[in-house]
Amino acid sequence: MPLKPRSLRVATTADTSLLVRHRRAMWEEMGIGTSASLAEHDALYRRWIRPRLRNGSVVAWVVEDRAGRALASGCLWIQRIHPRPGNPRCLQPYLMSMYTEPDARCRGHARRIVRAAIAHARRLGLPRMALHASDAGRPVYEREGFKPSGEMHLRLPTQRPQR
Ligand SMILES: CC(C)(COP(=O)(O)OP(=O)(O)OC[C@H]1O[C@@H](n2cnc3c(N)ncnc32)[C@H](O)[C@@H]1OP(=O)(O)O)[C@@H](O)C(=O)NCCC(=O)NCCS
C-alpha cells in the first residue's frame, strides 16, 4: 500500500494521551518540574484538556509522518480574559504545549502548527494571540511575527499550612 503524505490534522479526544506525553516532554526539556510534580500535572492536564478538545475551547494540531507516527503537536486555548479595550468578546487565543520529537526538528513542523493556529485565531476574529516562549520556541514564534510583551511575574513562596 502506498505511504500517506506527511500530514497536519486537527486533534480529537483520541489524541489526549499523545498531547499529555508531548506536554510532559516539553516541560522536561525546559527543565521545569520534578518527577512527582510532573506526574501530578499529567493527570490534571489530561482531565483539563479532554473536555476542552470536545467543546472547542482548545484546538490542537498533530503533524504525522507517512506511517502515522506523531512528530509534533501544539494547542490553541481560547482563554476567557478580563475586559480590555478592543477586545469586547473577552477572548484571547493562547498557543501552548508546542512540541516536536527530537529526531523531527528543524523541518518546519512547529511552523505549520503555529500557522494553523494563527489562521484559526483569525477566523474567530480575535484581535490578539498570546504565548509564553521557551528559549527553543522563541525563534519559531519570532519568525511568524510574535513580539515580546510587557508581562511580568512574581514568584510567591509557598506558605506552610498553619497549625
Ligand atoms: C520549539 C520546537 C517546538 C520547535 O520545533 P521544530 O518543529 O523543530 O520547529 P520548526 O522546524 O518549525 O522551526 C521553524 C523555524 O524556527 C527555527 N528554529 C527552530 N528551533 C530553533 C532553535 N532551537 N534555535 C534557532 N532556530 C530554531 C527553524 O530553523 C525554522 O527556521 P526557518 O524558518 O529559517 O526554517 C522544538 O524545538 C521543541 O519541541 N522544543 C522542546 C519543547 C519546547 O521548548 N517547546 C516550545 C515551548 S514554548
The ligand as an ORCA input file, in Angstrom:
! r2SCAN-3c Opt
* xyz 0 1
  C      10.491     24.610     19.832
  C      10.184     23.408     18.967
  C       8.686     23.079     19.131
  C      10.478     23.774     17.509
  O      10.027     22.693     16.702
  P      10.532     22.457     15.188
  O       9.498     21.595     14.543
  O      11.921     21.989     15.200
  O      10.497     23.950     14.608
  P      10.449     24.349     13.047
  O      11.260     23.348     12.275
  O       9.053     24.562     12.620
  O      11.206     25.739     13.096
  C      10.712     26.901     12.447
  C      11.869     27.862     12.298
  O      12.480     28.129     13.553
  C      13.854     27.692     13.539
  N      14.169     27.060     14.792
  C      13.541     26.001     15.361
  N      14.103     25.668     16.535
  C      15.146     26.547     16.699
  C      16.141     26.728     17.700
  N      16.184     25.938     18.793
  N      17.040     27.706     17.521
  C      17.020     28.507     16.444
  N      16.119     28.390     15.450
  C      15.183     27.428     15.586
  C      13.922     26.697     12.414
  O      15.226     26.588     11.894
  C      12.977     27.293     11.428
  O      13.619     28.383     10.780
  P      13.459     28.725      9.229
  O      12.150     29.474      9.174
  O      14.618     29.575      8.931
  O      13.440     27.430      8.504
  C      11.070     22.187     19.351
  O      12.433     22.583     19.360
  C      10.728     21.602     20.716
  O       9.812     20.775     20.837
  N      11.489     22.022     21.767
  C      11.295     21.496     23.142
  C       9.964     21.952     23.752
  C       9.761     23.439     23.664
  O      10.618     24.234     24.059
  N       8.578     23.818     23.133
  C       8.198     25.222     22.976
  C       7.532     25.713     24.200
  S       7.147     27.456     24.054
*
